């Protein structure tokens, strides 16, 4: 059965410090403020629920530098999944790709390179030449590939993002936000987990040149398995890091750090904060039995109550220990009732504060009763 994921609401909005500038949010008793990072912006997000656990200027428009390649990879992964291209097929390295400056895979002009190796060059080595070769192979021209990237951004709801190229080369209309970057990374890990695994590879060799992954956290912390670094003089040092501990995955986005060492340390501080103070809790299971209610004018007179989706949340540790469920039925219930008929709601509360609510539905369908049952219940309802 399906389990829905609910972002931080009500009481949890205060706990999670999900304001525009979390470092100035009013502290919650028992929950320390997140690290005070000297960067342009940052976001710490839990992967499965999408809960924002800490942020600073999350919607600030910034240059993404090579963080752009997360979207470039996402678009290529999308094409592989759709069967439009294969990892084994080869692309021809154009002069345009071969001449790219900045970080490179050192592709040979007019050589034929598989999509898989180009992805490794782009993801592990941050190769601009590999990025352009992929863009041209997929779309014919890099500007057309940028159009595909922007269409994907729109589908994913990345309202503060626009791309001009596949590499992150500075451009007047090439920008993103820390919040959008976290959402994009969440989508990649959710939609393409097998291909996302490329981001954990620590070294890739092409043309006899071995280059390490620029994400130094891969070597420092065994729980980190991605994602991408970025740097230009105008963008500063950027890093998207993701790690899994005790079954919970966090995504840390750091934009505009002053050095490679700072971006890595700041991302690690965010991850450590999230894992130390938060946990995922299932507050309500999908299909849980939630009592019964009287049904009128039906073949059955009593029906079980349930929810079609569960409630999972990311909460400060121990917050959910006192969680309670309150069932509210829209009485009277008149047959016929389908299994997707909303007949009330279920509130999940802690200390009287509503954390989430879900629609209440019948455990099974109830058909209309016979003429006698409908007439009898009509009379009885008159006196209710």
N, C-alpha and C positions, 0 to 999 in steps of 0.2 A: 504494500500500500504506500501511497505517496505521502511524503512528509514535507510540509511547507517550511520555509525559513522566514523568520520575522526579524526585522531590524529593531534597533533599540527604540522603545517607546516609553512614554510616561516617565516613571521612576528611573528607568534605565537610561534615558537620555541624559539625566544628571550624572548617573554613575559612569557612563561611557565617555563623557567629555567630548561629545560630538558637535560642539559649537564651531563657528567659523574660526575661532582662535582658541583652541583647547587650553593653551598654556595660561590663559587669563580666566578660564572658567572657575566658578566657585568650587572649592575642593569638597569632595564628598567624604564624610567621616569614614575612616578606615581604608580609603583608597587614595594612595599618593598621586600627585600630579604626574603626567607623563614627562619624559626628559625634555629639558629646555634646550632645544637644538638651535644653533646659529646657522640656519639655512633659509632659503627663500620660502619653502613650503614643505610639508610632509603629511603623510596619511598612514595610519596603521589600521588595516582591515582584516577581519576574520573571513576566510575563504567561503565556508559553507553557508553561513548566514548573511554575509555581506555587512555585518555590523562594523561601524567605524569606532574603534576603541580610543583613538587619539588623532588629532589633526592640528595643523597650523596653516592658515591660508590655503585650504584645500582647493578652492576655485580660482586661485591666482593664475593668470595666464603666463606661462613660462615657455622657454625654448626647451624642447625635449632632447636635443642632440641625438645620440644613438639609441636612446630609449625608444625612438621612432621604430626601431627594428622589431619591437614587440608586435606592433601592428603589421609590419611587413611579413613577419613569420605567421601571424594569425591568418592573414589573407592567403598565404601559400598553403597553410594547413587546411584551410577551408576548401581550396581548389583540389588538394589531394583527396580529401574526404569525399568530395563530389565526383571524383573520377575524371576531372578535367585534365589533370596532369598526374604523372606517376613519379615516385621518388627515383626510380631507376632511369627515367628518360633524361636525355642530355640537352643542355643549352649551349649555344655558341657564344663565346665571350666576345662582345663587340669592342670596337675601339673606344666607344664612350665609356663602357664599363672598365676596360683595361686602364684608361687614363685617370680614373678616380684617385683623388688624393686622400690623405688622412689614413685611418686604419685600413689595412688591406689584407686580403688573402694571398695576394701575389699570383693572380691568375694570368696565364699566358694569352696573348692576343690570338683570337680565332681558334682557341682550343675548345674542346667539347668537354663539358663538366656536368656530372649528374646533378639533378635537383637536390638530392640528399646531401651531396658534398657542398653544394652552394649554400644550403641551409646551415650546415655545420660551419662553413666559413663565415657566414653572416652572424650566427648566434654565438659561437665560441670565440672567434677572432674579431668579431665586429667589423668584418670586411665590407667596406663600401663598394668595392668592385663586385663582390659576390651579391650584394643587395641589388645593385643595378642590373646585373646579369639575370637575376631572378625576375625582377620587375619587367625587363624587356622580354624575357621568355614567356611570361604569363600574359602580358598585356600588349606587347609590341613596342611600347615606348614608356619611359618612366613616368611621364606626366599622365598617361592613361592609367597606369598602375596606381598613381596617387588618387585618381578618381575612384578606383575600387576601394582604396583604403578609406576615403571619406564616406563612401556608401556604407562600409562596414561600421565606421564610427557612428553614423546616424542610427543604424539598426541597434547598436549596443547602447544608445542613449548618451553618447559622449558629447554633450552639448558645448563643452569648452575646448574642443579639439578640431584642428584642421591641418591637413598634410599637403605639402607641395612636392615631396620626394620620398623615396624609400629608405634613405640613409640617415636623415636627421641633419643634413647640411643646412646651415642657417638660411632662413628665408623670411621675408616680411609677413607672409601669411602661413607660416609653419609654426604651430604652437599647440600646447596641451595644458592640462592641469594635473596636479597630484591626484585629485579625486578621480578624474577620468582614467589616469594611468592605472590606478588600483582596480577600477572596474574592468578595464581591458585585460589586465593580468588575471583577474578572477575568471573572466570569460575564457581565456586561453586554457587555464588549468582545468576548468570545468568541461569545456567542449572538446579539447584535444589532449587528454592526459598522456597518451603514449608518445605523441610527437613533442609535447612539452618537455619530456625527459631529456631531450637534446641540451636543454639549458643547464643540466647538471654535469655535462662533460667538461673536464678540467683542462684538456689540451687537445689541439687538433693540428695535424701536420699536413701541409700541402706544398707541392713543389720543393720538397726537401726542407721546408722551413717550419719548425715547430713553434707554435704560439700558445701561451697559456690563456685560459679564460680570464678576462679582466675582472671578473667578480671574485675578489680575493677571499670573500666569506666562504666560498666552496671549500677552501683549504683550511680555514680557521674553525668552522663549525660543521660537524657531520650532519646536522639536521637541516642545513641549508641546501636546496637543490635548484636554485635559480635566483635572479632571472636575467637582468641585463644592466650594464653600465652605460653611461653616456658622458661625454665631455666636449665642450668647446669653450673658447675664451669667454664668450658672451653668456653661455648657459651655466657655466661653472661645472662642478662635478655632480653627477646624478647617479642614483642607484635604485633599482627595484630588486628587493630581496624577498625570498619566500622560504619558509621553513616549516617543518612538521614535527611537533612534539606531543606525545601522549594522544595521538589521534586528532589533534587540532592543528590546522594550517593557518598561518598568518602571512600577510603581505605587507611589507614595509616599503614605502615610496619616499625617497629623499631627493629633493631638488635644490640645486644651487649651493652645494657645499663648497668649501674653499680648497679642498684637496682630496686626493684619492683615499688617503688614510682617514680623513674625517668622514667621508660619505660611508665608508665601511663601518667605522665605529658607531656612527649615528644610527645606521640601519640596525646594527646589532643591539644597540641600546633600546630601540623601539621594540624589536622582537622580544628581548628579554623582559621588558615591561609587560607586554601583552601576555606572554606565557606565565609570568609570575602572578599576575593579578586577575586573570580572566579564565573562564572555562565555558565549554559548550554544555548545555543541559537540554534534555528533552523534557518539556513540561507537560506535554499531552501527546499520547500515541494516536496515530491514525487508526480508526476503527475501534477505539476504546469504548467499552460499554459504560454508558453514563446514566443508567437507570431506565425508567419507563414512564409512559404517560397514557392517559385515557384517550381513545379515539372514538369519535362519534360518527354514526351513519355508515359504518364500515363492516366488512366481513369479520374483522378482528376488533376487539374492544380495547386491547392494550398493545402498545408497540414499544419496542426497545429504542433507545436514543444513542446516537453516536456522532462522530465527526468524520468527514471524508478525508481531512488532512490533519496531520499532527502539528505541534508547535515546538520548534527547536530555536533556542536563543543563545547568544553569547552574553554571559553575565559576569559581573564581578564574583569572584569565588565565594561560595556559601550563601549568595543572595537568594538562590532558589530553594533553600532548605525549607522555608516556610510557605512555599507556593501552594495555593488552593485553587480549586475549580468551582465555579458557580454556574449552574445550568438554569437558563431562562427559557421557558417554553411559551410559545405564542398560542395560548389556549383561547377558545377550544380548538382542538384539532379535528377537522372535518375530512372524512374520506371522500374521494380517493386521494392517496398520498403516494408519490413516486419516491424512489430512494434518493433522488437529488432535490426533493422538495425541502426548502429551508423552513423549519418549524420552530426556530428559536436561535439562541446563541449560547456559546460557552465562554465564560470570562476566566482568564487565568490571572490571579491576583497574588501580590505579596504585601502583607500588612495593609490591606485595603486598597492598594494602588493597582490599577489594571495594567498588566504587562502586554497582554494580547487577547484577542477574541477570535473565535472561529464559528462558522455557521453550524447549527445543530440540524441533523437530518435523521430520518427513520432508519433503523437497522435493516428493515425490509419494506417492500411495497405493501400498501393496504388498498385493496379494491373496494369499490362502493358496495354497500350491503344490499340485501334484498329490500323489496318494498316495505316489508314489515319492519325490518331493522331501521330503515331510514325514518319511517313514520314514528316508531317508538322513540327513537333518539331525538327527533324534532320536538316531541312532547316533553321529554325529560329536560331538554335544553331550555325549554320555556321557563322551567322552575329553577334553573341553576342561578 
